[in-house]
Amino acid sequence: MNLRRIVKIVAALNLAYFGIEFAVALAIGSVSLFADSIDFLEDTVVPHRRGCFSR
């Protein structure tokens, strides 16, 4: 498996976990879970901003 494919898989998993954690944070009103979910979103976006997917 090449590195680009692995980064895409990890980014997709981070995005999925962001959605789950964000929904739970809203449901129970947890600010700390909300903040943690934003961190997962950041982990999803950073590889794209660093040019990992540009050729």
C-alpha positions in Angstrom: 0.0 0.0 0.0 1.4 3.4 -0.8 1.7 6.3 1.6 -0.8 8.5 -0.2 -3.5 5.7 0.1 -2.7 5.2 3.8 -3.0 9.0 4.5 -6.4 9.1 2.8 -7.7 6.2 4.8 -6.5 7.7 8.1 -8.0 11.1 7.1 -11.4 9.4 6.3 -11.3 7.6 9.7 -10.5 10.9 11.5 -13.4 12.5 9.7 -15.8 9.7 10.6 -14.7 9.9 14.3 -15.1 13.7 14.2 -18.8 13.2 13.2 -19.5 10.6 15.8 -17.8 12.6 18.6 -19.4 15.9 17.5 -22.9 14.3 17.5 -22.3 12.9 21.0 -21.0 16.2 22.3 -24.1 18.0 21.0 -26.4 15.3 22.5 -24.9 15.4 26.0 -23.8 19.1 25.9 -20.1 18.4 26.5 -17.8 21.2 25.6 -14.7 19.1 26.1 -15.9 16.4 23.7 -16.8 19.2 21.2 -13.2 20.5 21.5 -11.8 17.0 21.0 -14.0 16.5 18.0 -12.6 19.7 16.5 -9.1 18.3 17.0 -10.1 15.3 14.9 -11.4 17.6 12.2 -8.0 19.4 12.3 -6.2 16.1 11.9 -8.3 15.4 8.8 -7.6 18.8 7.2 -3.8 19.1 7.9 -2.6 16.5 5.4 -4.6 18.3 2.7 -3.1 21.7 3.6 0.5 20.3 3.6 0.1 19.1 0.1 0.2 15.4 0.8 -2.2 14.8 -2.0 -0.7 17.1 -4.7 1.3 15.5 -7.4 
